[in-house]
């Protein structure tokens, strides 16, 4: 799509893909491209005189100030309707001379490849993409397209390497294509600065660079100076030279060490400490680096520099590694996900001391906690010396609270978290107090105190932001997304989880990133985006298993629930069994209880006894806060065993538990069970209506659709409910999900078994199979049913039926024949005589009628759906209307009674259905335009005109839609067909003003 502004400047160094972008924005034919080597200002004047197509000046040289002003004056003289794009690898000083107008600027940030782009290129080149490799290549090249292509080619030829090789094609490209375009002062700065990060104008001045502000601005403009990846909201922006460029331009080792000493001194004064420690080590001052790590190591790790800490501490000789540095190394390793190495570092710090200081004990326990081992974590915490106070004692109490929560001991967890808050407040340590608030917020959320949880999240967040603790910010947003999932705020939970992933990347914590990924998957699953959710679950599982963490059970549980929602029983069963095996030994009740309950429901249809055992185990393992899944499982089992009263009691208990913990999703599940156990269809319908409202408000469209389908299966379902069920069933089919996952769901036995198809060839389906002609015994029996269908459930007098079926026969003799036909039709529709005689056809002495409430008729469904869509359009519920219309469109196979086109009794319904079909196409075109899908609108209008080539309104809509979409050639051809059709019926042809684009209000204001 072309850019909206009529003037655009594109500035970026060589290889950023400027020409590719220009060709995408201004595709040939019609665009006029500057050939180069001529006066650009004169070219603009000549090109404007030649037509109104886009004007493109690519690869402009470094123009002197006078020539640049002359070019911009020429641009200003061209009509604002003509798009003009200028591109250069030189930082042209165009802004002071551009004057007023719709100017925008595109630069390296808009042109660079994303990590996903790199992964796609790797897939094309190598057949598969390693996400870690894609991220490494992106970090090394900053997404610079030419450098990315060269790096990907190097991987294809030589295989992946830890870092892209700078001695080869990448370095040659930088030296041949990038560096020569830069001023000499800029090249000297690159040689001095090398890989220093963050790189600021102040540091550049300290390195002896004159005009430091102007040079850094220049490097930023052309894309050599870029933001470090993983920048998170609220954190300072860090800029660096693109690593591949820095390596290619760097000075020799002696010059590098001199720059490192200067940079280390500057960083020690101005920060950040991580950069000071790094440059001290590079300058050979290991003692100075160790001192910085001792003084500021905690902030360095919490700021996300975990890989740096691991490298720097690893480079120190053993005699320099005291207890403080061993603990720091363990923190960095634990954050990075290397839990085994972290545990060894903590044991080195502990030495032979028993009991352990709180500082060591809470860290050792956190290793087990991150592995998902609640029992192991609590055992490690118990090794701490009693009676200690201060920040570490507070962090120990917060860690104990989290482990107790993982084990399902909620009351003790809350007590420990409150103790952590008191201890941290007494110590006056903001970081410890923020961690304690976070722990208490999580515990209160699980205990059902959502207000208290929100309050303590709000207390923790500003403290973490103030201290710049990226790890704590990541944990806060992780737990916030968890709470939003519990409260069924799925869209908000997805947004929080995505933000958490950004923070986790900035923190350098793959384990927290995996948690964020799993939370994203949970939200996506409830939003009905099942395939995306499954990919994220698998990514989280792969991470946890790589690092030996039992936490992968939580992601496997999510995958099991996803399989269950889709009705994939065998895969769900395998996943639930895997979760139970892992969680049983780790004391993780939060995944064990729902896994046992889920497995109970999965095996219920095949093994009731086993299902009951799993459900009982779920209830036994659960405290009050985790009781709901087991109660629901027991309720469905009771219903399956023919005990609806007991099932209703369990549904009430489950609903109470869900309300206590503010879990709307759990309440919706309890309402569904209550509806299934309820013998009164009206009360069942009310429960399902409430459940559907909960899912709709939560944004769980597939779950809401499932409830709509179940509601339509209840006895006595009305026209609106049946109409709702059609698009709902489509949504379920699109998601590859089932309405009835258990086999005992509401109204499953009451599902209509008879379907009459009157649209197109007349057919009757019984339990999904077309009734063969031989079953009818008489064509007149089929005709009787057709006439009753055509009368849409209204009673038809017996005398009228006899006249229609035997127009030439004696009325005195046809009454008996009609009774025989009535019995034949009843026998066809209910061959096993399951229902009362009047279930499908009601009859008395004077008339006969089809019961459309118990007999499915496609034309009735179609007409109901179109009527519902019309009401939704009138209410401006565009998206709902569009779904209803799409469902109706799938129903309309052909005109009603297509195989009986000339019979008198078929005419009224035939015309009514055809008129509804044309109205449906018109409304589909209208809603498609409102939804921003002009192509779909055009296709519906063309179908409408195929049916009625003289529909003037449709002709006008088609022309206007094509003009608005910029399809002027198609619009002219449609306009010509419009004129021919009108002349053929003696109507005045349209005015050519119809071909003039409508000027938008915002364009008029400009």
Beta strands, then each sheet from edge to edge (+ up, - down):
strand 1: 7-11
strand 2: 32-33
strand 3: 55-60
strand 4: 84-88
strand 5: 103-106
strand 6: 225-227
strand 7: 239-241
strand 8: 754-757
strand 9: 763-766
strand 10: 769-770
strand 11: 796-797
strand 12: 841-843
strand 13: 847-850
strand 14: 856-857
sheet 1: 2+ 3+ 4+ 1+ 5+
sheet 2: 6+ 7-
sheet 3: 10+ 9- 8+ 14+
sheet 4: 11+ 13- 12+
end
